[in-house]
């Protein structure tokens, strides 16, 4: 641990010329909900959009200082890929990156934009890793591990140095866990600077590899796809697991719905775009999976590289959950003017129509009628209730789609 701490001090000096010192901000709404002063360490505003660039730059710097390196190989679902690609560009060497086929197109294209050559292979990181090892042996390039490497961990640990520069003795530092490189670096520095600071990790329930490694000693667990795709790892690192077992105070799990809600909450209430992994700590607190006893609490927002299509679906999902996006279904006579009457009633209650779908061919619908689905935005549940009641009084039978 002392070696990693010393390396992290060197990493601070090296990274000054290559990465940002990211902001630490607070949010009134989050403070009110959590009940303690909470601060967000915005690594989503880091170069390449995530913290991974720190470890990648420091690792490649160290490699080049020791030997002649013509290129590097890495495996990643996205953020480490972009970090390595950016770092390789900084030092003018080749980068060969293996990414799972399930990686978002946004992250694949971003990795290529830094000049890296991308190979798509497998469904999860572990399969991409095996392919990257093959390429490493063929090219005789060093492999840049995303987390299980003391120099990578030391690079990520610079975040903790910045946190302690920006705020006096945080009571908690909460971070997502994938392979464990980020939280290992945070824990090494935090416990050195203030042993009373609690370091808490958060994993998705769909990918609880470190949780079960620490709690039950399992070296590998079955994982499922997650909104937090960047932390879906079957087998955690050996070095990171050792550090986590020794220094991390607790690990909690969150559901996919919790992650979705946290992403939308941060976008809507804090104006922050965050990917699934980056939302894990906030998801843990908003879902009460984690209840900090006191503040200040620092939450590491590890990245913001979310696929725009996924973000769009999350926004729709969350607005539908809280009743602001509503779908109603009903029948009406298929003749001129009937739809207009329904629309006028919806407009009366301020319901903004997004989409209308006619179905004249449903065998359960009489030939002189049409099945209608209307999707609209609503300011309140009460306005929807009032509109449905007036539709009923006027002779139209409409119901909320999720009540059918």
N, C-alpha and C positions, 0 to 999 in steps of 0.2 A: 504493500500500500504506500509506503514511504517513497518507493521508486516512482510510482505513478504520480504522486503529489509533486515531486521534484520535476518530473517531465512536464507536468501541467504548468509550472512556472516558466519553463522554457517555451512551451506552446504559446503562452500569452505574448511573449516577445515576438515569436515567429508570425503569429496570426495578425498582428497589428497592421501589416501591409496588405493583407489579403481578405479579411472578413470584417463585418460590422460589429461594433458593440451595440447590441440590440436594446431597444427601450424596455423599461419596466414601468407599467402603468397600473392604475387602479380604476375600478368601475363601481359607481354608486349602487347600481341595481344588484350587482353580484355581492357586494359587501352586505347589503340589506338582507339578501336571501341566505347567505352563509352565516351571518351574525358576527363575523370578525373581519378585520381589515385584510383584504385579499389583493394581491398584486399579480399581474400577468407579465411573464418574461416572454417577449414577442420574438421568438425564433422564426416565426412565419415571415418576419421582415428581414431575415438573414439573406445573404447572397445565395442563390439557387432556391430560396424559399423554405429552407429547413436547416436545422442544426448540424446535419451530417457533414457539411462542408468543412467544419472545424477539424474534425478528426482526419478527414481525407487530406486536407492541405498539410497538416502537421506530419502525418505518416509519410507522405511522398517527399516532403522536405527532408525528413530524417533518412529516407532511403537514398536520396540523391547525395546527401552529405557523406554517406558511407561508401557508395559504389557508383559505377556508371550504369544508369538505368535508361533504357530506350523506350520502355513502355510498361504499363501495368494492366492487370486483369482484376475485375471485380464482379460480384453478383449482387443484385439488389432488385427490390420491387419498385424502386423509384428514387427516393431521396439520397441514398448512398450513391446510387448511380450518377445522379447529377453532381453530387459533391466530388466524386472521383473524377468525373469528366471535367469539371471546372478546375480542380487542382492540377490535373494533367496539363490542361491548357496553360495554367499559370507557369508551369515549369517546362513547357514546350516538349512534352513527351506524348506517346500514343496511349490511348485508353481503349481497352476492349471490355465491354460491359455485357454480361448475360442477365437478362431480365425475364421474369415469368411471363407467359403469354397473357396472363390475367392482369398484368400491370396496366394502369390507365394510359390511354393514348397521349394524354397531356404530359405525363412523366416521361414516356418513351420519346416523344418529340423534343421535349426540353433537353433530355440527355444528349440526343443527337445534335441539338443546336450548339452545344459546347464543343463539338468536334469529335465526340466519341463514336466508335463503331459499336452498334448494338446488335446482340444476338438474342432472339426470343426463344425460350426453351422452358418447358414444364409448366406446372400449375402454381406451385408454391415456391418460396425462396429456396428451400432445401434442394429441389430439383435443379433450379438454376445454378445453385452452388456447385453441384456435382459436375455440371457442364463446364462451369468456369475453371474448375480444377483441371479438366481435360485440356482446355485451351492454354492454361498456364504452363502445363508440361510441354505442349507442342511449341509454344512461342518462347519458352524459357524466360517469361516475364514474372516479376513478383506479384503475388496475389494480395490485394488490399481487402482484408476482412472487414465486414461492416461493424463488428462490435468486439470480437474476442481477441483483442490485441492491446497491449498496454499503451502503445503510442496513439492508437485511435481513442482509447478511453481518456487519455491525457488531453487530447484535443477537445473532446466533449466537456471535460472538466473545467475548461475555461469559462463556461457558462456560470458555474458556481462562483468563481472568482469575481465575475461581473456582478452577480447578485449581491455578494457581500460588500462590494464597492457601492452599490446603489441603495441598499437598505441595511439598517443596523440590526444585526442578529435576528434573522427570520426564525420564527418558531417552527414553521413547517416549510419544507420544499417538496412539492408534489410533481411527479413526472410520469409520462407513459413508459411502459416497458415492452420492448420487442425481444431483441437478443440480449439486452441489458447494458449496452455500452454507455448510453446516456446516463442512466441512473447510477451506474457504477462510478462514473466520473464525478457526478454531483455529490455522491455519498463520500467519496474519498476526500474531497476538498471541504465539504460541509462539516464532517466530523473532525477534521483537523482544525478548522477555524472555530467551531463551536460545537462541542460534543452534545449539547442539549438540543440542537436543531434536529427535529424529527424529519427523516427522509422517507417518503411514502411513494410506492409505485402503484400504477394502475394498469391493468390488462383488460382486454375484452373477454367476456365469458366464453366467446367462441375460440379464443386462442390463449389459454391460460398456462402456457408452458413453464414460465418461471414460478408462478403461483404453486403449481403442483410439484415442481422440483424442490422448492423450499419447504412446502407444507408436508409433502408425502414422499419426497425422495425419488420421484419419477424422472427418469432421464429424457423421456420423450412422451408427448401426449398427442391425441388426435385433435386436429384443429379443423375449423369450418371457416368458410369465407366470412369476412367482416367488413363493415364500413371502414374500420380502422385497418386497412389493408397493409399499411407499412409495418405493423407489429405482428403480423401473422407468421409465427415461426414455430416449427414443430419441436426443434431441439435447441435449447438455450446454450450459450457459451459456457465453457468450463471455467475460464477465468472470471467472467462476469457473474456466474452463479456463486462462486466462492466469495466474491466481494459483496454481493447482495445478501448472502446468508450471514455475513459478518457485520455489515454496516447498515443495511436498510431496515428500518423499524417495522414496516408492515407492507403488505401487498393486498390490494382489493380488486374485485372484479365488477365490471359493469355490462349491462345488456345492450343489445344493438339499438333498442328504442332510446336508452339513455344517451348513447353516443349521438344519435340523430337529433335529439332534443338539444343537446349541448352545442352542436354545430350551428343549429338555427338560432339558438339563444345568443351566441357570440356574434353572429352576423347581425341580428336584429337589435340587440340591446347594447352591444359594444362596438359595432361596425367593424368587426374583425373577421376576415375570411380564414378559416382554419380547416385542415383536413381531419379525417377521423381520428388518427393517432394523436394529433395535437389537442383534440377536444376531450381526451380521456380523463385528465385530472378534473376538469370542470364537470364532466358527466358524473364523476364519482361524488362530488360534493352536492350537485343539484339533486341527485337521486338518493342522497343520504347514505350511500354506501360508505362514505367517509365523512366524519363530523369533527373538524378541527376544534380542539378545546380552547385555543387562544390564537391570537395573531402576533405579528403579521404572518400571513400565509403567502408563499410565493408559488405560483403555478407556472410550470414551463409549457408554453404553447409551442410544441416542438416543430411544427411545420404548417404551411398553408397551401400545399400543392394538391388541392382537391380537384377532381375531374369536374368541369363545369356542368356536364350532363347529370352527374350524381348530385351535385349541389342543387341543381334545379329540382330534381325529384325529392330531395330532402325538404326543400322549402314548401313544395306542394303537399307533401306528406304531413308536415308539421302544421301548416295552416288548416288542413282538413281536420287534423286531430283536435284543434282548439276551436273548431266551428266557424272559422273565417272563410273556408272554402267548402261549399256545400253542393251536393248533387241530389236533385229530387227526380222522381220517376212517377209517371202517371199516364192515363189514357185521355184522349179527347177526340171529338168527332173530326174526321178528316175533311174539313170544308173551309173555305176562305173566311178569315177573320177570327177563327177560334184561337190560333196561336197568338195573335195580336192581343186578344183579351187577357190571356195568361201573362204575357210580357208586361202589359200595363199594370197588372196587379203587383208583379214583382218590382217594377220600377217605383210604384207608390211607396214601397217600404225600403227603398234605397238599395236594392239588391242588384249588383252589377253582373250582367250575364257574360260568362266566359265562353261557353260552348252550348250548342243545342244539337241533339241527335234525334232524328226521326226514324222510326222502324215501322214500316207499313206491311212487312212480310212475316211478322211473327205469327205462327199458326194459332197461338192462344188469343190473338187480337181479332175482333170482328172486322169484316171487310170494310165497314164504314168508319172505322176508327184507326188511329195511329198511336203507337206507343212512343212516349216522349221522355227523353232525359235532358234535364237542364242543369248545367253547372254554373254557379255564380259565386261572387264574393259577397260576404255579409259582414256588416259592422258589428252585429251582435246576434246571439242565439234568439233573443226575444223578437227581433225583426223577422227572422225566419219563421218562428212560431206564428206570428201574426199573419204573415203572408199565406202560410198553409191553411190557416183557419178561414181567411177570406176566400181562398180558392175553394174550400169545402162548401162554404155558404153559397158561392156562385154555381155550385154543381160540378166542380172539378175534383177528381180524386187523385191527389198527389201525396206521396210519402217520401221521407228521406231514404235515399238509396241504401244506406247501411242499416235500415230498419226492415227491409224487405226479407 
